């Protein structure tokens, strides 16, 4: 069985009215990282970077975003062989 993690950062940013560029600038991360995360192209996320992104988003919005706001665990069905 394979596992998929859905990155929902784009939904969080849209809901908060924060642009990808603004988040990247404030979090001091590469804009491409934020764009890749929002487009679901990221294969690995450094936990320190993810924590930094959440802390920055919280600071920018005054809200309390958590991992479940930006990540979703979606187990995939086992394929019949």
PDB file with SEQRES, HELIX, SHEET and CRYST1 records, atoms N, CA, C and O in Angstrom:
SEQRES   1 A   81  UNK UNK UNK UNK UNK UNK UNK UNK UNK UNK UNK UNK UNK          
SEQRES   2 A   81  UNK UNK UNK UNK UNK UNK UNK UNK UNK UNK UNK UNK UNK          
SEQRES   3 A   81  UNK UNK UNK UNK UNK UNK UNK UNK UNK UNK UNK UNK UNK          
SEQRES   4 A   81  UNK UNK UNK UNK UNK UNK UNK UNK UNK UNK UNK UNK UNK          
SEQRES   5 A   81  UNK UNK UNK UNK UNK UNK UNK UNK UNK UNK UNK UNK UNK          
SEQRES   6 A   81  UNK UNK UNK UNK UNK UNK UNK UNK UNK UNK UNK UNK UNK          
SEQRES   7 A   81  UNK UNK UNK                                                  
HELIX    1 AA1 UNK A    9  UNK A   16  1                                   8    
HELIX    2 AA2 UNK A   20  UNK A   27  1                                   8    
HELIX    3 AA3 UNK A   31  UNK A   38  1                                   8    
HELIX    4 AA4 UNK A   47  UNK A   61  1                                  15    
HELIX    5 AA5 UNK A   67  UNK A   70  1                                   4    
SHEET    1 AA1 2 UNK A   3  UNK A   7  0                                        
SHEET    2 AA1 2 UNK A  71  UNK A  75 -1                                        
CRYST1    1.000    1.000    1.000  90.00  90.00  90.00 P 1           1          
ATOM      1  N   UNK A   1       0.851  -1.174   0.000  1.00  0.00           N  
ATOM      2  CA  UNK A   1       0.000   0.000   0.000  1.00  0.00           C  
ATOM      3  C   UNK A   1       0.895   1.234   0.000  1.00  0.00           C  
ATOM      4  O   UNK A   1       1.817   1.333   0.809  1.00  0.00           O  
ATOM      5  N   UNK A   2       0.630   2.160  -0.892  1.00  0.00           N  
ATOM      6  CA  UNK A   2       1.396   3.404  -0.919  1.00  0.00           C  
ATOM      7  C   UNK A   2       0.640   4.483  -0.148  1.00  0.00           C  
ATOM      8  O   UNK A   2      -0.565   4.380   0.086  1.00  0.00           O  
ATOM      9  N   UNK A   3       1.368   5.497   0.231  1.00  0.00           N  
ATOM     10  CA  UNK A   3       0.793   6.576   1.034  1.00  0.00           C  
ATOM     11  C   UNK A   3       0.980   7.887   0.302  1.00  0.00           C  
ATOM     12  O   UNK A   3       2.023   8.127  -0.306  1.00  0.00           O  
ATOM     13  N   UNK A   4      -0.021   8.723   0.361  1.00  0.00           N  
ATOM     14  CA  UNK A   4       0.079  10.049  -0.249  1.00  0.00           C  
ATOM     15  C   UNK A   4      -0.169  11.100   0.820  1.00  0.00           C  
ATOM     16  O   UNK A   4      -1.044  10.954   1.673  1.00  0.00           O  
ATOM     17  N   UNK A   5       0.604  12.136   0.754  1.00  0.00           N  
ATOM     18  CA  UNK A   5       0.403  13.294   1.613  1.00  0.00           C  
ATOM     19  C   UNK A   5      -0.018  14.434   0.704  1.00  0.00           C  
ATOM     20  O   UNK A   5       0.725  14.827  -0.196  1.00  0.00           O  
ATOM     21  N   UNK A   6      -1.188  14.954   0.936  1.00  0.00           N  
ATOM     22  CA  UNK A   6      -1.699  16.072   0.159  1.00  0.00           C  
ATOM     23  C   UNK A   6      -1.254  17.367   0.829  1.00  0.00           C  
ATOM     24  O   UNK A   6      -1.493  17.571   2.020  1.00  0.00           O  
ATOM     25  N   UNK A   7      -0.612  18.234   0.068  1.00  0.00           N  
ATOM     26  CA  UNK A   7      -0.178  19.529   0.591  1.00  0.00           C  
ATOM     27  C   UNK A   7      -1.263  20.548   0.284  1.00  0.00           C  
ATOM     28  O   UNK A   7      -1.590  20.793  -0.877  1.00  0.00           O  
ATOM     29  N   UNK A   8      -1.819  21.140   1.337  1.00  0.00           N  
ATOM     30  CA  UNK A   8      -2.940  22.075   1.204  1.00  0.00           C  
ATOM     31  C   UNK A   8      -2.524  23.519   1.486  1.00  0.00           C  
ATOM     32  O   UNK A   8      -3.357  24.341   1.866  1.00  0.00           O  
ATOM     33  N   UNK A   9      -1.251  23.825   1.302  1.00  0.00           N  
ATOM     34  CA  UNK A   9      -0.756  25.166   1.591  1.00  0.00           C  
ATOM     35  C   UNK A   9      -1.459  26.211   0.736  1.00  0.00           C  
ATOM     36  O   UNK A   9      -1.764  27.300   1.223  1.00  0.00           O  
ATOM     37  N   UNK A  10      -1.720  25.899  -0.526  1.00  0.00           N  
ATOM     38  CA  UNK A  10      -2.378  26.850  -1.419  1.00  0.00           C  
ATOM     39  C   UNK A  10      -3.755  27.239  -0.884  1.00  0.00           C  
ATOM     40  O   UNK A  10      -4.130  28.411  -0.929  1.00  0.00           O  
ATOM     41  N   UNK A  11      -4.508  26.264  -0.378  1.00  0.00           N  
ATOM     42  CA  UNK A  11      -5.826  26.549   0.199  1.00  0.00           C  
ATOM     43  C   UNK A  11      -5.702  27.468   1.413  1.00  0.00           C  
ATOM     44  O   UNK A  11      -6.489  28.400   1.577  1.00  0.00           O  
ATOM     45  N   UNK A  12      -4.711  27.200   2.258  1.00  0.00           N  
ATOM     46  CA  UNK A  12      -4.507  28.032   3.447  1.00  0.00           C  
ATOM     47  C   UNK A  12      -4.146  29.462   3.057  1.00  0.00           C  
ATOM     48  O   UNK A  12      -4.654  30.418   3.643  1.00  0.00           O  
ATOM     49  N   UNK A  13      -3.270  29.604   2.069  1.00  0.00           N  
ATOM     50  CA  UNK A  13      -2.873  30.943   1.621  1.00  0.00           C  
ATOM     51  C   UNK A  13      -4.053  31.694   1.015  1.00  0.00           C  
ATOM     52  O   UNK A  13      -4.257  32.872   1.307  1.00  0.00           O  
ATOM     53  N   UNK A  14      -4.831  31.014   0.172  1.00  0.00           N  
ATOM     54  CA  UNK A  14      -5.997  31.661  -0.431  1.00  0.00           C  
ATOM     55  C   UNK A  14      -6.998  32.093   0.629  1.00  0.00           C  
ATOM     56  O   UNK A  14      -7.544  33.194   0.560  1.00  0.00           O  
ATOM     57  N   UNK A  15      -7.240  31.233   1.606  1.00  0.00           N  
ATOM     58  CA  UNK A  15      -8.171  31.554   2.680  1.00  0.00           C  
ATOM     59  C   UNK A  15      -7.703  32.713   3.537  1.00  0.00           C  
ATOM     60  O   UNK A  15      -8.514  33.462   4.081  1.00  0.00           O  
ATOM     61  N   UNK A  16      -6.391  32.860   3.654  1.00  0.00           N  
ATOM     62  CA  UNK A  16      -5.825  33.926   4.487  1.00  0.00           C  
ATOM     63  C   UNK A  16      -5.576  35.204   3.700  1.00  0.00           C  
ATOM     64  O   UNK A  16      -5.301  36.252   4.284  1.00  0.00           O  
ATOM     65  N   UNK A  17      -5.671  35.120   2.376  1.00  0.00           N  
ATOM     66  CA  UNK A  17      -5.387  36.299   1.553  1.00  0.00           C  
ATOM     67  C   UNK A  17      -3.911  36.649   1.507  1.00  0.00           C  
ATOM     68  O   UNK A  17      -3.546  37.815   1.356  1.00  0.00           O  
ATOM     69  N   UNK A  18      -3.062  35.639   1.638  1.00  0.00           N  
ATOM     70  CA  UNK A  18      -1.609  35.830   1.616  1.00  0.00           C  
ATOM     71  C   UNK A  18      -1.079  35.283   0.293  1.00  0.00           C  
ATOM     72  O   UNK A  18      -1.445  34.180  -0.115  1.00  0.00           O  
ATOM     73  N   UNK A  19      -0.226  36.041  -0.372  1.00  0.00           N  
ATOM     74  CA  UNK A  19       0.346  35.566  -1.631  1.00  0.00           C  
ATOM     75  C   UNK A  19       1.530  34.641  -1.365  1.00  0.00           C  
ATOM     76  O   UNK A  19       2.144  34.677  -0.298  1.00  0.00           O  
ATOM     77  N   UNK A  20       1.827  33.831  -2.343  1.00  0.00           N  
ATOM     78  CA  UNK A  20       2.972  32.922  -2.242  1.00  0.00           C  
ATOM     79  C   UNK A  20       4.270  33.709  -2.086  1.00  0.00           C  
ATOM     80  O   UNK A  20       5.135  33.349  -1.286  1.00  0.00           O  
ATOM     81  N   UNK A  21       4.395  34.785  -2.859  1.00  0.00           N  
ATOM     82  CA  UNK A  21       5.611  35.603  -2.777  1.00  0.00           C  
ATOM     83  C   UNK A  21       5.758  36.249  -1.409  1.00  0.00           C  
ATOM     84  O   UNK A  21       6.858  36.290  -0.857  1.00  0.00           O  
ATOM     85  N   UNK A  22       4.662  36.751  -0.858  1.00  0.00           N  
ATOM     86  CA  UNK A  22       4.725  37.391   0.458  1.00  0.00           C  
ATOM     87  C   UNK A  22       5.157  36.385   1.520  1.00  0.00           C  
ATOM     88  O   UNK A  22       5.983  36.702   2.375  1.00  0.00           O  
ATOM     89  N   UNK A  23       4.604  35.176   1.470  1.00  0.00           N  
ATOM     90  CA  UNK A  23       4.987  34.149   2.440  1.00  0.00           C  
ATOM     91  C   UNK A  23       6.460  33.789   2.284  1.00  0.00           C  
ATOM     92  O   UNK A  23       7.184  33.695   3.275  1.00  0.00           O  
ATOM     93  N   UNK A  24       6.904  33.588   1.056  1.00  0.00           N  
ATOM     94  CA  UNK A  24       8.310  33.236   0.816  1.00  0.00           C  
ATOM     95  C   UNK A  24       9.236  34.324   1.337  1.00  0.00           C  
ATOM     96  O   UNK A  24      10.246  34.033   1.977  1.00  0.00           O  
ATOM     97  N   UNK A  25       8.894  35.571   1.065  1.00  0.00           N  
ATOM     98  CA  UNK A  25       9.726  36.697   1.502  1.00  0.00           C  
ATOM     99  C   UNK A  25       9.793  36.760   3.028  1.00  0.00           C  
ATOM    100  O   UNK A  25      10.875  36.888   3.600  1.00  0.00           O  
ATOM    101  N   UNK A  26       8.642  36.671   3.682  1.00  0.00           N  
ATOM    102  CA  UNK A  26       8.610  36.775   5.145  1.00  0.00           C  
ATOM    103  C   UNK A  26       9.258  35.564   5.824  1.00  0.00           C  
ATOM    104  O   UNK A  26       9.906  35.701   6.861  1.00  0.00           O  
ATOM    105  N   UNK A  27       9.081  34.388   5.238  1.00  0.00           N  
ATOM    106  CA  UNK A  27       9.647  33.169   5.822  1.00  0.00           C  
ATOM    107  C   UNK A  27      11.120  32.984   5.462  1.00  0.00           C  
ATOM    108  O   UNK A  27      11.807  32.119   6.006  1.00  0.00           O  
ATOM    109  N   UNK A  28      11.592  33.826   4.520  1.00  0.00           N  
ATOM    110  CA  UNK A  28      12.981  33.742   4.065  1.00  0.00           C  
ATOM    111  C   UNK A  28      13.297  32.359   3.483  1.00  0.00           C  
ATOM    112  O   UNK A  28      14.309  31.735   3.803  1.00  0.00           O  
ATOM    113  N   UNK A  29      12.380  31.911   2.612  1.00  0.00           N  
ATOM    114  CA  UNK A  29      12.595  30.666   1.876  1.00  0.00           C  
ATOM    115  C   UNK A  29      12.515  30.980   0.387  1.00  0.00           C  
ATOM    116  O   UNK A  29      12.006  32.029  -0.008  1.00  0.00           O  
ATOM    117  N   UNK A  30      13.016  30.069  -0.428  1.00  0.00           N  
ATOM    118  CA  UNK A  30      12.965  30.268  -1.876  1.00  0.00           C  
ATOM    119  C   UNK A  30      11.507  30.319  -2.342  1.00  0.00           C  
ATOM    120  O   UNK A  30      10.706  29.470  -1.952  1.00  0.00           O  
ATOM    121  N   UNK A  31      11.162  31.298  -3.164  1.00  0.00           N  
ATOM    122  CA  UNK A  31       9.794  31.344  -3.696  1.00  0.00           C  
ATOM    123  C   UNK A  31       9.414  30.048  -4.411  1.00  0.00           C  
ATOM    124  O   UNK A  31       8.264  29.615  -4.344  1.00  0.00           O  
ATOM    125  N   UNK A  32      10.381  29.428  -5.098  1.00  0.00           N  
ATOM    126  CA  UNK A  32      10.090  28.169  -5.793  1.00  0.00           C  
ATOM    127  C   UNK A  32       9.618  27.081  -4.841  1.00  0.00           C  
ATOM    128  O   UNK A  32       8.792  26.249  -5.215  1.00  0.00           O  
ATOM    129  N   UNK A  33      10.129  27.076  -3.618  1.00  0.00           N  
ATOM    130  CA  UNK A  33       9.695  26.091  -2.633  1.00  0.00           C  
ATOM    131  C   UNK A  33       8.207  26.246  -2.353  1.00  0.00           C  
ATOM    132  O   UNK A  33       7.469  25.262  -2.339  1.00  0.00           O  
ATOM    133  N   UNK A  34       7.769  27.475  -2.131  1.00  0.00           N  
ATOM    134  CA  UNK A  34       6.356  27.730  -1.843  1.00  0.00           C  
ATOM    135  C   UNK A  34       5.502  27.366  -3.054  1.00  0.00           C  
ATOM    136  O   UNK A  34       4.462  26.723  -2.910  1.00  0.00           O  
ATOM    137  N   UNK A  35       5.935  27.772  -4.246  1.00  0.00           N  
ATOM    138  CA  UNK A  35       5.184  27.441  -5.463  1.00  0.00           C  
ATOM    139  C   UNK A  35       5.095  25.928  -5.657  1.00  0.00           C  
ATOM    140  O   UNK A  35       4.028  25.412  -5.990  1.00  0.00           O  
ATOM    141  N   UNK A  36       6.199  25.215  -5.455  1.00  0.00           N  
ATOM    142  CA  UNK A  36       6.193  23.758  -5.602  1.00  0.00           C  
ATOM    143  C   UNK A  36       5.264  23.105  -4.590  1.00  0.00           C  
ATOM    144  O   UNK A  36       4.549  22.159  -4.921  1.00  0.00           O  
ATOM    145  N   UNK A  37       5.271  23.600  -3.363  1.00  0.00           N  
ATOM    146  CA  UNK A  37       4.370  23.055  -2.351  1.00  0.00           C  
ATOM    147  C   UNK A  37       2.918  23.289  -2.749  1.00  0.00           C  
ATOM    148  O   UNK A  37       2.087  22.390  -2.629  1.00  0.00           O  
ATOM    149  N   UNK A  38       2.615  24.484  -3.218  1.00  0.00           N  
ATOM    150  CA  UNK A  38       1.239  24.824  -3.595  1.00  0.00           C  
ATOM    151  C   UNK A  38       0.766  24.034  -4.810  1.00  0.00           C  
ATOM    152  O   UNK A  38      -0.427  23.770  -4.954  1.00  0.00           O  
ATOM    153  N   UNK A  39       1.686  23.659  -5.675  1.00  0.00           N  
ATOM    154  CA  UNK A  39       1.333  22.904  -6.879  1.00  0.00           C  
ATOM    155  C   UNK A  39       1.423  21.392  -6.670  1.00  0.00           C  
ATOM    156  O   UNK A  39       1.187  20.622  -7.601  1.00  0.00           O  
ATOM    157  N   UNK A  40       1.762  20.965  -5.451  1.00  0.00           N  
ATOM    158  CA  UNK A  40       1.841  19.544  -5.149  1.00  0.00           C  
ATOM    159  C   UNK A  40       3.032  18.847  -5.769  1.00  0.00           C  
ATOM    160  O   UNK A  40       3.000  17.633  -5.967  1.00  0.00           O  
ATOM    161  N   UNK A  41       4.079  19.588  -6.080  1.00  0.00           N  
ATOM    162  CA  UNK A  41       5.264  19.019  -6.722  1.00  0.00           C  
ATOM    163  C   UNK A  41       6.374  18.680  -5.735  1.00  0.00           C  
ATOM    164  O   UNK A  41       7.391  18.109  -6.128  1.00  0.00           O  
ATOM    165  N   UNK A  42       6.201  19.017  -4.482  1.00  0.00           N  
ATOM    166  CA  UNK A  42       7.231  18.783  -3.474  1.00  0.00           C  
ATOM    167  C   UNK A  42       7.242  17.314  -3.075  1.00  0.00           C  
ATOM    168  O   UNK A  42       6.196  16.745  -2.763  1.00  0.00           O  
ATOM    169  N   UNK A  43       8.407  16.707  -3.084  1.00  0.00           N  
ATOM    170  CA  UNK A  43       8.560  15.308  -2.684  1.00  0.00           C  
ATOM    171  C   UNK A  43       9.011  15.180  -1.228  1.00  0.00           C  
ATOM    172  O   UNK A  43       8.680  14.206  -0.552  1.00  0.00           O  
ATOM    173  N   UNK A  44       9.766  16.167  -0.754  1.00  0.00           N  
ATOM    174  CA  UNK A  44      10.269  16.158   0.625  1.00  0.00           C  
ATOM    175  C   UNK A  44      10.137  17.547   1.217  1.00  0.00           C  
ATOM    176  O   UNK A  44      10.313  18.556   0.535  1.00  0.00           O  
ATOM    177  N   UNK A  45       9.824  17.572   2.496  1.00  0.00           N  
ATOM    178  CA  UNK A  45       9.732  18.847   3.200  1.00  0.00           C  
ATOM    179  C   UNK A  45      10.567  18.733   4.467  1.00  0.00           C  
ATOM    180  O   UNK A  45      10.332  17.853   5.294  1.00  0.00           O  
ATOM    181  N   UNK A  46      11.529  19.610   4.615  1.00  0.00           N  
ATOM    182  CA  UNK A  46      12.328  19.683   5.828  1.00  0.00           C  
ATOM    183  C   UNK A  46      11.415  20.151   6.961  1.00  0.00           C  
ATOM    184  O   UNK A  46      10.704  21.145   6.811  1.00  0.00           O  
ATOM    185  N   UNK A  47      11.431  19.450   8.082  1.00  0.00           N  
ATOM    186  CA  UNK A  47      10.529  19.788   9.185  1.00  0.00           C  
ATOM    187  C   UNK A  47      10.784  21.181   9.745  1.00  0.00           C  
ATOM    188  O   UNK A  47       9.844  21.874  10.134  1.00  0.00           O  
ATOM    189  N   UNK A  48      12.036  21.591   9.790  1.00  0.00           N  
ATOM    190  CA  UNK A  48      12.355  22.934  10.274  1.00  0.00           C  
ATOM    191  C   UNK A  48      11.783  23.991   9.329  1.00  0.00           C  
ATOM    192  O   UNK A  48      11.266  25.015   9.777  1.00  0.00           O  
ATOM    193  N   UNK A  49      11.876  23.744   8.040  1.00  0.00           N  
ATOM    194  CA  UNK A  49      11.322  24.671   7.053  1.00  0.00           C  
ATOM    195  C   UNK A  49       9.807  24.723   7.163  1.00  0.00           C  
ATOM    196  O   UNK A  49       9.219  25.804   7.114  1.00  0.00           O  
ATOM    197  N   UNK A  50       9.170  23.569   7.312  1.00  0.00           N  
ATOM    198  CA  UNK A  50       7.715  23.528   7.457  1.00  0.00           C  
ATOM    199  C   UNK A  50       7.274  24.280   8.709  1.00  0.00           C  
ATOM    200  O   UNK A  50       6.291  25.021   8.678  1.00  0.00           O  
ATOM    201  N   UNK A  51       7.992  24.092   9.795  1.00  0.00           N  
ATOM    202  CA  UNK A  51       7.694  24.819  11.030  1.00  0.00           C  
ATOM    203  C   UNK A  51       7.844  26.321  10.827  1.00  0.00           C  
ATOM    204  O   UNK A  51       7.018  27.100  11.303  1.00  0.00           O  
ATOM    205  N   UNK A  52       8.885  26.725  10.130  1.00  0.00           N  
ATOM    206  CA  UNK A  52       9.117  28.134   9.833  1.00  0.00           C  
ATOM    207  C   UNK A  52       7.979  28.711   8.990  1.00  0.00           C  
ATOM    208  O   UNK A  52       7.519  29.824   9.245  1.00  0.00           O  
ATOM    209  N   UNK A  53       7.526  27.960   7.992  1.00  0.00           N  
ATOM    210  CA  UNK A  53       6.425  28.413   7.139  1.00  0.00           C  
ATOM    211  C   UNK A  53       5.157  28.594   7.968  1.00  0.00           C  
ATOM    212  O   UNK A  53       4.459  29.598   7.823  1.00  0.00           O  
ATOM    213  N   UNK A  54       4.855  27.632   8.832  1.00  0.00           N  
ATOM    214  CA  UNK A  54       3.667  27.746   9.684  1.00  0.00           C  
ATOM    215  C   UNK A  54       3.784  28.921  10.650  1.00  0.00           C  
ATOM    216  O   UNK A  54       2.830  29.681  10.818  1.00  0.00           O  
ATOM    217  N   UNK A  55       4.939  29.076  11.285  1.00  0.00           N  
ATOM    218  CA  UNK A  55       5.142  30.202  12.208  1.00  0.00           C  
ATOM    219  C   UNK A  55       4.966  31.531  11.491  1.00  0.00           C  
ATOM    220  O   UNK A  55       4.349  32.453  12.025  1.00  0.00           O  
ATOM    221  N   UNK A  56       5.505  31.628  10.290  1.00  0.00           N  
ATOM    222  CA  UNK A  56       5.402  32.863   9.513  1.00  0.00           C  
ATOM    223  C   UNK A  56       3.960  33.123   9.109  1.00  0.00           C  
ATOM    224  O   UNK A  56       3.483  34.253   9.215  1.00  0.00           O  
ATOM    225  N   UNK A  57       3.260  32.097   8.650  1.00  0.00           N  
ATOM    226  CA  UNK A  57       1.859  32.250   8.272  1.00  0.00           C  
ATOM    227  C   UNK A  57       1.018  32.676   9.473  1.00  0.00           C  
ATOM    228  O   UNK A  57       0.132  33.521   9.346  1.00  0.00           O  
ATOM    229  N   UNK A  58       1.290  32.098  10.620  1.00  0.00           N  
ATOM    230  CA  UNK A  58       0.584  32.493  11.843  1.00  0.00           C  
ATOM    231  C   UNK A  58       0.851  33.955  12.180  1.00  0.00           C  
ATOM    232  O   UNK A  58      -0.069  34.694  12.531  1.00  0.00           O  
ATOM    233  N   UNK A  59       2.092  34.363  12.074  1.00  0.00           N  
ATOM    234  CA  UNK A  59       2.475  35.743  12.375  1.00  0.00           C  
ATOM    235  C   UNK A  59       1.835  36.727  11.399  1.00  0.00           C  
ATOM    236  O   UNK A  59       1.384  37.800  11.801  1.00  0.00           O  
ATOM    237  N   UNK A  60       1.795  36.367  10.129  1.00  0.00           N  
ATOM    238  CA  UNK A  60       1.250  37.257   9.106  1.00  0.00           C  
ATOM    239  C   UNK A  60      -0.262  37.421   9.213  1.00  0.00           C  
ATOM    240  O   UNK A  60      -0.802  38.476   8.879  1.00  0.00           O  
ATOM    241  N   UNK A  61      -0.945  36.376   9.679  1.00  0.00           N  
ATOM    242  CA  UNK A  61      -2.409  36.387   9.677  1.00  0.00           C  
ATOM    243  C   UNK A  61      -3.038  36.592  11.046  1.00  0.00           C  
ATOM    244  O   UNK A  61      -4.208  36.963  11.142  1.00  0.00           O  
ATOM    245  N   UNK A  62      -2.273  36.354  12.102  1.00  0.00           N  
ATOM    246  CA  UNK A  62      -2.847  36.423  13.443  1.00  0.00           C  
ATOM    247  C   UNK A  62      -3.707  35.206  13.765  1.00  0.00           C  
ATOM    248  O   UNK A  62      -4.397  35.183  14.785  1.00  0.00           O  
ATOM    249  N   UNK A  63      -3.668  34.201  12.903  1.00  0.00           N  
ATOM    250  CA  UNK A  63      -4.407  32.961  13.125  1.00  0.00           C  
ATOM    251  C   UNK A  63      -3.455  31.879  13.600  1.00  0.00           C  
ATOM    252  O   UNK A  63      -2.240  32.080  13.625  1.00  0.00           O  
ATOM    253  N   UNK A  64      -4.000  30.736  13.976  1.00  0.00           N  
ATOM    254  CA  UNK A  64      -3.178  29.629  14.446  1.00  0.00           C  
ATOM    255  C   UNK A  64      -3.288  28.455  13.476  1.00  0.00           C  
ATOM    256  O   UNK A  64      -4.134  27.576  13.646  1.00  0.00           O  
ATOM    257  N   UNK A  65      -2.435  28.446  12.468  1.00  0.00           N  
ATOM    258  CA  UNK A  65      -2.401  27.339  11.515  1.00  0.00           C  
ATOM    259  C   UNK A  65      -1.588  26.199  12.109  1.00  0.00           C  
ATOM    260  O   UNK A  65      -0.594  26.425  12.800  1.00  0.00           O  
ATOM    261  N   UNK A  66      -2.018  24.978  11.835  1.00  0.00           N  
ATOM    262  CA  UNK A  66      -1.322  23.786  12.310  1.00  0.00           C  
ATOM    263  C   UNK A  66      -1.005  22.891  11.112  1.00  0.00           C  
ATOM    264  O   UNK A  66      -1.360  23.210   9.978  1.00  0.00           O  
ATOM    265  N   UNK A  67      -0.344  21.782  11.373  1.00  0.00           N  
ATOM    266  CA  UNK A  67      -0.002  20.851  10.299  1.00  0.00           C  
ATOM    267  C   UNK A  67      -1.228  20.392   9.520  1.00  0.00           C  
ATOM    268  O   UNK A  67      -1.170  20.243   8.299  1.00  0.00           O  
ATOM    269  N   UNK A  68      -2.334  20.168  10.216  1.00  0.00           N  
ATOM    270  CA  UNK A  68      -3.527  19.677   9.527  1.00  0.00           C  
ATOM    271  C   UNK A  68      -4.138  20.715   8.596  1.00  0.00           C  
ATOM    272  O   UNK A  68      -4.958  20.371   7.745  1.00  0.00           O  
ATOM    273  N   UNK A  69      -3.757  21.966   8.742  1.00  0.00           N  
ATOM    274  CA  UNK A  69      -4.228  23.002   7.827  1.00  0.00           C  
ATOM    275  C   UNK A  69      -3.455  22.991   6.511  1.00  0.00           C  
ATOM    276  O   UNK A  69      -3.950  23.481   5.496  1.00  0.00           O  
ATOM    277  N   UNK A  70      -2.261  22.441   6.525  1.00  0.00           N  
ATOM    278  CA  UNK A  70      -1.428  22.466   5.315  1.00  0.00           C  
ATOM    279  C   UNK A  70      -1.053  21.080   4.789  1.00  0.00           C  
ATOM    280  O   UNK A  70      -0.541  20.965   3.676  1.00  0.00           O  
ATOM    281  N   UNK A  71      -1.299  20.033   5.570  1.00  0.00           N  
ATOM    282  CA  UNK A  71      -1.002  18.666   5.138  1.00  0.00           C  
ATOM    283  C   UNK A  71      -2.188  17.757   5.437  1.00  0.00           C  
ATOM    284  O   UNK A  71      -2.881  17.930   6.439  1.00  0.00           O  
ATOM    285  N   UNK A  72      -2.411  16.787   4.555  1.00  0.00           N  
ATOM    286  CA  UNK A  72      -3.462  15.798   4.793  1.00  0.00           C  
ATOM    287  C   UNK A  72      -2.934  14.421   4.405  1.00  0.00           C  
ATOM    288  O   UNK A  72      -2.412  14.225   3.308  1.00  0.00           O  
ATOM    289  N   UNK A  73      -3.080  13.486   5.316  1.00  0.00           N  
ATOM    290  CA  UNK A  73      -2.672  12.100   5.077  1.00  0.00           C  
ATOM    291  C   UNK A  73      -3.792  11.379   4.333  1.00  0.00           C  
ATOM    292  O   UNK A  73      -4.940  11.367   4.777  1.00  0.00           O  
ATOM    293  N   UNK A  74      -3.446  10.783   3.203  1.00  0.00           N  
ATOM    294  CA  UNK A  74      -4.440  10.083   2.393  1.00  0.00           C  
ATOM    295  C   UNK A  74      -3.902   8.709   2.013  1.00  0.00           C  
ATOM    296  O   UNK A  74      -3.179   8.581   1.024  1.00  0.00           O  
ATOM    297  N   UNK A  75      -4.248   7.669   2.792  1.00  0.00           N  
ATOM    298  CA  UNK A  75      -3.768   6.334   2.418  1.00  0.00           C  
ATOM    299  C   UNK A  75      -4.384   5.921   1.086  1.00  0.00           C  
ATOM    300  O   UNK A  75      -5.564   6.162   0.830  1.00  0.00           O  
ATOM    301  N   UNK A  76      -3.579   5.306   0.259  1.00  0.00           N  
ATOM    302  CA  UNK A  76      -4.057   4.867  -1.048  1.00  0.00           C  
ATOM    303  C   UNK A  76      -4.467   3.405  -0.957  1.00  0.00           C  
ATOM    304  O   UNK A  76      -3.929   2.638  -0.158  1.00  0.00           O  
ATOM    305  N   UNK A  77      -5.414   3.045  -1.778  1.00  0.00           N  
ATOM    306  CA  UNK A  77      -5.905   1.669  -1.789  1.00  0.00           C  
ATOM    307  C   UNK A  77      -4.831   0.724  -2.314  1.00  0.00           C  
ATOM    308  O   UNK A  77      -4.069   1.064  -3.219  1.00  0.00           O  
ATOM    309  N   UNK A  78      -4.790  -0.452  -1.735  1.00  0.00           N  
ATOM    310  CA  UNK A  78      -3.850  -1.476  -2.184  1.00  0.00           C  
ATOM    311  C   UNK A  78      -4.285  -1.966  -3.560  1.00  0.00           C  
ATOM    312  O   UNK A  78      -5.451  -2.288  -3.787  1.00  0.00           O  
ATOM    313  N   UNK A  79      -3.316  -2.014  -4.472  1.00  0.00           N  
ATOM    314  CA  UNK A  79      -3.617  -2.443  -5.836  1.00  0.00           C  
ATOM    315  C   UNK A  79      -3.690  -3.962  -5.907  1.00  0.00           C  
ATOM    316  O   UNK A  79      -2.883  -4.662  -5.296  1.00  0.00           O  
ATOM    317  N   UNK A  80      -4.666  -4.465  -6.660  1.00  0.00           N  
ATOM    318  CA  UNK A  80      -4.752  -5.907  -6.911  1.00  0.00           C  
ATOM    319  C   UNK A  80      -3.721  -6.281  -7.964  1.00  0.00           C  
ATOM    320  O   UNK A  80      -3.541  -5.563  -8.948  1.00  0.00           O  
ATOM    321  N   UNK A  81      -3.052  -7.393  -7.758  1.00  0.00           N  
ATOM    322  CA  UNK A  81      -2.027  -7.823  -8.724  1.00  0.00           C  
ATOM    323  C   UNK A  81      -2.446  -9.083  -9.403  1.00  0.00           C  
ATOM    324  O   UNK A  81      -1.716  -9.600 -10.249  1.00  0.00           O  
TER     325      UNK A  81                                                      
END                                                                             
